[in-house]
């Protein structure tokens, strides 16, 4: 047995301290914790589950509907998942992988709807076409090649391509409004796309596990995570001014940007060398019904030369609480906070002797990102609005308002690499795990949590297989290599989620 983390201490419990024992303790009330809770409630219904959320309700950070783009990330439109190599060729392997992962999430949601745990799919997911849109000869050539590589793939079935302004206007009128026709343009269109309200989904998932006995504590801020020699994790903090102390056999840290510092407090060796770089963002939003009525799609462009993947501009249809709006962005910003409702000292509190060198290396290797952030911070309002007008030439500033998106903390790996994506950190004995990073995050919560379950509970993994296959029918079988299965799964989940009927 591995040596336990931490030191042996005596925990003195006072009358004013909430003191409990639980099988599974989840820190953070976002989409990751909610998804993991949903899995565990099905796989081990006798296990006790407790969720600790530092704010007064779930999904107020990155999972909140206006803190993310709401894209069901399936790489149908996001060009950053199919980068162009130096020789001009296009790599679509990441796009296929992201789509595979999203299909797993869709299957889980469908299972929960059919089981009655999610009463109304329309409360969190809507059928919304996904488009890619570019201009300029080089970008048109790139998009055409990307389409050629994906058009016959089973996961991208039905994708269309056009360079005809009339056809593009039929798909999304705003994209050609105000254009002179002097510059070549191109677009791809897929009716397999979705808009997802991850805030609503998170609350539905948590409500379903609460109905089956899980406990959710709000206003509960974790201050300490450690393990004593009894091999039990001790998590303590304050809830509404009252101290709490919970003992748990398994702990998941799904606290968004705060996950890094909480894992550092746990003192597990696997977190050594990891750092985080916080990035904030802004969007423009309009609810003008005349404008909204002219656009029904999520349209992703191509990031500017030298800009990071997270800066890909997109004009999105959003449905939140039954109301439709349009959102454009993102515009990058900077804050040392690790959470939108965090502290200005978050970045500095995350610094450790073991991650200083990796963070310096990452900074030196990403000077271009620093320059991009400074440029964005100094950009005038008029300059930022001009980026929207590249998509929607007739856009009127009076129709649009600025909103602040959720805070993201990009992963800095021990080797000094800035990683755009997610990273699962698991202690060697599987008793504690956490998630670092961001996009495509929420859309791929189900496959990420499956990976975590396999790593943390290897002794139960084989026993769980029949139930997991019920929940995710394609579990263990890549849809990429089986067109018939891919079509079957897509049609079934579309019907259950009340989206569309695939051709």
C-alpha positions in Angstrom: 0.0 0.0 0.0 1.3 3.5 -0.9 2.4 5.8 1.9 -0.5 8.1 2.8 -0.3 11.8 2.1 -0.2 14.2 5.1 0.5 13.7 8.7 -1.4 12.0 11.6 -3.3 14.5 13.6 -6.1 14.5 16.1 -9.2 16.4 14.9 -11.0 18.0 17.8 -14.7 18.5 17.0 -16.5 21.3 18.7 -20.3 21.6 19.0 -20.3 24.5 16.4 -18.5 22.4 13.8 -20.5 20.3 11.3 -18.8 16.9 11.3 -19.8 14.2 8.8 -18.5 11.1 7.0 -19.3 10.4 3.4 -18.2 8.0 0.7 -17.7 10.5 -2.1 -17.0 14.2 -1.5 -17.2 16.5 -4.6 -15.7 20.0 -4.3 -17.4 22.4 -6.6 -21.0 22.6 -7.9 -20.2 22.8 -11.7 -20.8 20.5 -14.6 -17.9 18.2 -13.8 -19.0 17.4 -10.2 -22.6 17.1 -11.4 -21.6 14.6 -14.1 -19.4 12.5 -11.8 -22.2 12.5 -9.2 -24.7 11.3 -11.9 -22.3 8.4 -12.9 -21.7 7.3 -9.3 -25.4 7.5 -8.4 -26.1 4.9 -11.1 -23.0 2.7 -10.6 -23.1 2.7 -6.8 -26.5 3.8 -5.5 -25.7 2.9 -1.9 -22.7 5.2 -1.8 -23.2 8.5 0.0 -22.4 11.7 -2.0 -21.9 15.2 -0.7 -21.2 18.3 -2.9 -19.6 21.4 -1.5 -20.2 24.7 -3.4 -18.6 27.9 -2.3 -21.3 30.2 -3.8 -25.0 30.3 -3.0 -26.1 28.2 -6.0 -24.7 25.7 -8.5 -23.1 26.6 -11.9 -22.3 30.3 -11.2 -18.7 30.0 -12.5 -17.6 28.5 -15.8 -20.7 26.3 -16.1 -23.0 29.3 -16.1 -24.8 29.9 -19.4 -23.2 33.4 -20.0 -19.8 32.3 -18.8 -19.2 30.1 -21.8 -20.2 29.9 -25.4 -22.8 27.2 -24.9 -21.5 25.3 -27.9 -22.0 21.5 -27.9 -18.4 21.1 -28.9 -18.4 18.4 -31.6 -15.8 20.1 -33.9 -18.4 20.6 -36.5 -17.5 24.2 -36.8 -14.5 25.0 -34.4 -11.5 25.4 -36.7 -9.0 25.4 -33.8 -9.6 21.6 -33.6 -8.3 21.1 -37.2 -5.1 23.2 -37.4 -3.2 23.8 -40.6 0.3 22.4 -40.6 3.4 24.4 -41.8 3.3 22.5 -45.1 -0.3 23.6 -45.7 -2.0 20.3 -44.9 -4.8 20.1 -42.4 -4.9 17.9 -39.3 -8.4 16.8 -38.5 -7.5 14.1 -35.9 -8.4 16.4 -32.9 -11.7 17.3 -34.5 -12.6 13.6 -34.8 -11.6 12.9 -31.2 -13.6 15.9 -29.8 -16.7 14.7 -31.7 -16.3 11.2 -30.4 -16.2 12.6 -26.8 -19.3 14.7 -27.4 -21.2 11.7 -28.6 -20.5 10.1 -25.2 -21.9 13.1 -23.4 -25.0 13.0 -25.6 -25.5 9.3 -24.8 -25.3 9.9 -21.0 -27.8 12.8 -21.2 -30.2 10.6 -23.3 -30.0 7.8 -20.8 -30.8 10.2 -17.9 -33.8 11.6 -19.8 -35.1 8.1 -20.6 -34.6 7.1 -16.9 -36.7 10.1 -15.8 -33.8 11.8 -14.0 -33.9 14.8 -16.4 -37.5 15.7 -17.0 -37.2 18.1 -19.9 -34.3 18.0 -22.4 -35.4 21.3 -23.9 -34.4 23.0 -20.7 -30.8 22.6 -21.5 -30.2 21.6 -25.2 -31.4 23.0 -28.5 -30.8 21.9 -32.1 -28.6 24.7 -33.6 -26.8 24.5 -36.9 -23.0 24.8 -36.7 -21.1 26.7 -39.3 -17.5 27.6 -40.1 -17.0 30.9 -42.0 -13.9 32.3 -43.5 -12.8 35.0 -46.0 -9.7 35.5 -48.1 -8.2 33.2 -50.7 -5.9 31.3 -48.3 -8.6 30.7 -45.7 -11.0 29.6 -48.3 -8.5 27.0 -49.5 -8.0 25.8 -46.0 -11.7 25.4 -45.3 -12.2 23.6 -48.5 -9.5 21.1 -47.6 -10.9 20.6 -44.1 -14.3 19.9 -45.6 -12.8 17.4 -48.0 -11.2 15.5 -45.1 -14.3 15.4 -42.9 -17.3 15.3 -45.4 -17.2 11.5 -45.7 -16.5 10.8 -42.1 -19.4 9.1 -40.2 -19.4 11.6 -37.4 -19.6 14.6 -39.8 -22.2 13.1 -42.1 -24.3 15.6 -44.0 -21.8 18.5 -43.7 -22.2 21.0 -46.6 -19.7 23.4 -48.2 -20.2 26.5 -50.3 -18.4 29.6 -51.7 -21.7 31.0 -53.0 -22.8 34.1 -51.2 -26.4 33.3 -51.9 -26.2 29.9 -50.4 -24.3 31.3 -47.4 -27.0 33.9 -47.0 -29.6 31.2 -46.9 -27.8 29.5 -44.1 -27.0 32.7 -42.1 -28.1 36.0 -43.6 -26.0 38.2 -41.3 -22.8 36.8 -42.7 -23.3 38.4 -46.1 -25.1 41.6 -44.9 -23.0 44.6 -45.9 -20.4 42.7 -47.9 -19.3 44.1 -51.3 -18.6 40.7 -52.9 -15.0 41.7 -53.7 -13.5 39.2 -51.3 -13.9 35.4 -51.6 -15.8 33.8 -48.8 -16.6 30.2 -47.9 -18.7 28.3 -45.3 -19.5 24.8 -44.1 -22.9 24.0 -42.6 -24.0 21.1 -40.4 -27.5 20.6 -38.9 -26.1 18.2 -36.3 -25.0 21.0 -34.0 -26.4 22.0 -30.6 -26.6 24.9 -28.2 -26.2 23.7 -24.6 -27.1 25.6 -21.4 -24.6 23.9 -19.1 -25.8 25.9 -16.2 -29.3 24.4 -16.5 -27.9 21.0 -17.2 -25.7 21.2 -14.1 -28.7 22.0 -11.9 -30.8 19.3 -13.4 -28.1 16.7 -12.8 -27.6 17.8 -9.2 -31.4 17.8 -8.6 -31.5 14.2 -9.9 -28.8 13.0 -7.5 -30.2 15.0 -4.6 -33.6 13.2 -5.2 -31.6 9.9 -4.7 -30.0 11.0 -1.4 -27.0 13.2 -2.3 -26.4 16.2 -0.1 -25.4 19.6 -1.6 -24.0 22.3 0.7 -24.0 25.9 -0.6 -21.9 28.8 0.7 -19.4 26.1 1.8 -15.9 27.3 1.1 -13.1 24.7 1.5 -10.0 25.9 3.3 -8.1 22.6 3.9 -7.8 19.3 2.2 -5.5 16.7 3.8 -5.3 13.0 4.7 -4.3 11.5 8.0 -2.7 8.1 8.6 -6.1 6.5 8.8 -6.2 6.8 4.9 -9.3 9.0 5.1 -9.4 12.5 3.5 -10.4 15.4 5.8 -11.9 18.4 4.1 -12.7 21.5 6.2 -13.8 25.1 5.8 -16.7 27.4 6.6 -20.3 27.4 5.6 -22.3 30.6 6.4 -19.7 31.3 9.2 -20.0 27.8 10.7 -17.0 25.5 10.5 -17.4 22.2 8.8 -15.3 19.1 8.8 -16.0 16.2 6.4 -14.3 12.8 6.2 -14.4 11.0 2.9 -13.0 7.9 1.2 -12.9 9.6 -2.1 -12.5 13.3 -3.0 -13.0 15.0 -6.4 -11.8 18.6 -6.8 -14.0 20.0 -9.6 -13.7 23.6 -8.5 -12.7 25.2 -11.8 -9.8 27.6 -11.4 -9.6 26.9 -7.7 -8.8 23.2 -8.3 -5.1 23.9 -8.6 -4.7 25.5 -5.2 -6.9 22.9 -3.5 -4.9 20.1 -5.0 -1.7 21.8 -3.9 -3.1 21.9 -0.3 -3.7 18.1 -0.5 0.1 17.7 -1.0 -0.3 14.8 -3.4 3.0 14.4 -5.4 1.1 14.3 -8.7 0.4 18.1 -8.6 4.0 19.1 -8.2 5.2 21.3 -11.1 1.8 22.2 -12.3 0.9 25.9 -12.5 -2.0 27.9 -14.0 -2.3 31.0 -16.2 -5.6 32.9 -15.7 -7.4 34.4 -18.7 -10.6 36.3 -18.6 -12.8 37.1 -21.5 -15.6 39.3 -22.8 -18.5 38.9 -25.2 -20.9 41.2 -27.0 -24.6 40.2 -26.7 -27.8 41.3 -28.3 -31.4 40.4 -27.6 -32.8 42.7 -30.3 -35.5 40.5 -31.8 -35.0 41.9 -35.3 -31.3 41.0 -35.2 -31.9 37.6 -33.5 -34.5 36.6 -36.0 -31.9 36.8 -38.8 -29.4 34.4 -37.4 -29.9 30.8 -36.3 -26.5 29.2 -36.0 -23.2 29.0 -34.2 -20.7 30.4 -36.7 -16.9 30.0 -35.9 -14.2 31.8 -37.8 -10.5 31.4 -37.9 -8.2 32.9 -35.2 -5.9 35.7 -36.3 -2.3 34.9 -37.1 -0.4 34.6 -33.8 -3.6 34.5 -31.7 -4.1 31.6 -29.3 -6.7 28.8 -30.0 -9.1 30.2 -27.3 -9.4 33.4 -29.3 -11.3 31.9 -32.3 -14.1 34.4 -33.1 -17.7 33.1 -33.2 -21.2 34.5 -33.6 -23.6 32.3 -31.7 -27.3 31.7 -31.2 -27.9 31.2 -27.5 -31.0 30.0 -25.8 -31.0 30.7 -22.0 -34.1 30.3 -19.9 -36.2 30.0 -23.0 -35.0 33.4 -24.5 -32.9 33.6 -27.6 -30.0 36.0 -28.0 -26.9 36.4 -30.1 -23.4 36.4 -28.6 -20.1 37.4 -30.3 -16.5 37.0 -29.0 -14.4 36.2 -27.3 -12.3 39.2 -26.4 -9.4 38.3 -24.2 -8.7 40.0 -20.9 -6.5 39.4 -17.9 -7.1 39.1 -14.2 -5.0 37.3 -11.6 -8.2 35.8 -10.2 -8.7 32.0 -10.7 -12.4 32.3 -10.5 -14.8 35.0 -11.7 -15.9 35.4 -8.0 -12.3 34.8 -6.8 -9.5 36.8 -5.2 -7.0 39.1 -6.8 -4.4 37.1 -4.9 -5.3 33.7 -6.5 -2.4 33.7 -9.0 0.1 34.6 -6.3 -1.2 32.1 -3.8 -0.7 29.3 -6.4 3.0 29.9 -6.7 5.2 27.2 -5.2 8.9 26.5 -5.4 8.2 23.5 -7.6 6.2 25.4 -10.2 8.1 28.6 -10.6 10.5 27.3 -13.2 7.7 25.7 -15.4 5.7 29.0 -15.2 8.8 31.0 -16.3 9.5 28.6 -19.1 5.9 28.8 -20.3 6.0 32.6 -20.2 9.1 32.8 -22.3 7.7 30.3 -24.8 4.4 32.2 -25.1 5.5 35.8 -25.6 3.1 36.0 -28.5 0.2 35.2 -26.2 1.4 38.0 -23.9 1.5 40.4 -26.7 -1.9 39.3 -27.9 -3.4 39.9 -24.4 -1.8 43.3 -24.1 -3.1 44.2 -27.5 -6.6 43.1 -26.6 -6.5 45.0 -23.3 -5.4 48.2 -25.0 -7.9 47.9 -27.9 -10.5 50.6 -28.1 -14.2 49.8 -28.1 -14.5 50.8 -31.8 -11.6 48.4 -32.7 -13.2 45.5 -30.9 -16.6 46.1 -32.5 -14.9 46.1 -35.9 -14.1 42.4 -35.3 -17.9 41.7 -35.1 -18.4 43.7 -38.3 -16.1 41.3 -40.1 -18.8 38.7 -39.4 -21.8 40.9 -39.5 -21.1 44.0 -41.6 -24.3 45.8 -40.8 -24.0 45.4 -37.0 -25.1 48.4 -35.0 -23.2 49.2 -31.8 -26.5 50.3 -30.2 -27.9 46.8 -30.3 -25.0 45.2 -28.4 -23.9 45.1 -24.8 -20.7 43.8 -23.2 -20.8 40.9 -20.8 -17.9 39.3 -18.9 -17.4 35.6 -19.4 -16.2 33.0 -16.9 -12.6 33.0 -15.8 -10.3 30.3 -17.3 -7.1 29.0 -15.9 -4.9 27.4 -18.6 -2.7 24.5 -17.5 1.0 24.9 -17.2 2.6 21.5 -17.2 5.7 20.6 -15.2 7.9 20.6 -18.3 6.9 24.3 -18.8 4.3 23.8 -21.6 1.2 26.0 -21.7 -1.6 23.5 -22.4 -4.9 24.5 -24.0 -7.3 21.8 -22.8 -8.0 19.8 -19.7 -5.8 17.7 -17.4 -7.0 15.0 -15.0 -4.8 14.8 -11.9 -5.2 11.6 -10.0 -3.3 10.4 -6.8 -1.6 7.1 -7.2 -4.0 5.2 -5.0 -7.1 6.8 -6.7 -8.4 8.3 -3.5 -8.4 11.9 -4.7 -8.5 13.5 -8.2 -9.1 16.8 -9.7 -9.5 18.6 -13.1 -7.4 21.4 -14.4 -7.9 23.4 -17.5 -10.8 24.6 -19.8 -12.2 24.0 -23.3 -13.7 21.8 -24.5 -14.4 21.0 -20.9 -18.1 21.0 -20.3 -19.0 19.3 -23.6 -16.7 16.4 -22.8 -17.5 16.1 -19.1 -18.9 12.6 -19.6 -15.8 11.0 -21.2 -13.5 12.9 -18.8 -15.4 11.5 -15.8 -15.3 8.0 -17.3 -11.5 8.3 -17.6 -11.4 9.5 -14.0 -13.6 6.6 -12.8 -11.3 4.1 -14.5 -8.2 5.6 -13.0 -9.6 6.0 -9.5 -11.6 2.8 -9.2 -9.7 0.1 -11.2 -10.9 -2.6 -8.8 -14.5 -1.9 -9.7 -14.1 -1.0 -13.3 -14.7 -4.4 -14.7 -17.8 -4.9 -12.5 -19.2 -1.6 -13.8 -19.0 -2.4 -17.5 -22.5 -3.7 -18.0 -24.1 -0.7 -16.4 -21.8 1.7 -18.2 -22.8 0.2 -21.5 -26.5 0.8 -20.6 -25.7 4.4 -19.9 -23.3 4.9 -22.9 -24.1 2.2 -25.5 -21.0 3.0 -27.6 -18.7 2.7 -24.5 -15.4 1.1 -25.6 -16.4 1.2 -29.3 -15.1 4.1 -31.4 -17.9 5.4 -33.6 -15.4 6.7 -36.1 -14.8 3.1 -37.3 -18.5 2.1 -37.4 -20.7 4.3 -39.6 -23.8 2.2 -39.0 -23.4 2.5 -35.2 -22.6 6.2 -35.4 -25.8 6.8 -37.3 -27.8 4.7 -34.9 -26.5 6.4 -31.9 -27.0 9.9 -33.4 -30.6 9.2 -34.4 -31.4 7.7 -31.0 -29.9 10.5 -29.0 -31.5 13.1 -31.3 -34.9 11.6 -30.8 -34.5 11.3 -27.0 -33.1 14.8 -26.7 -35.8 16.1 -29.0 -33.3 17.6 -31.4 -33.7 16.5 -35.0 -33.9 13.4 -37.2 -30.6 12.6 -38.9 -30.7 11.9 -42.6 
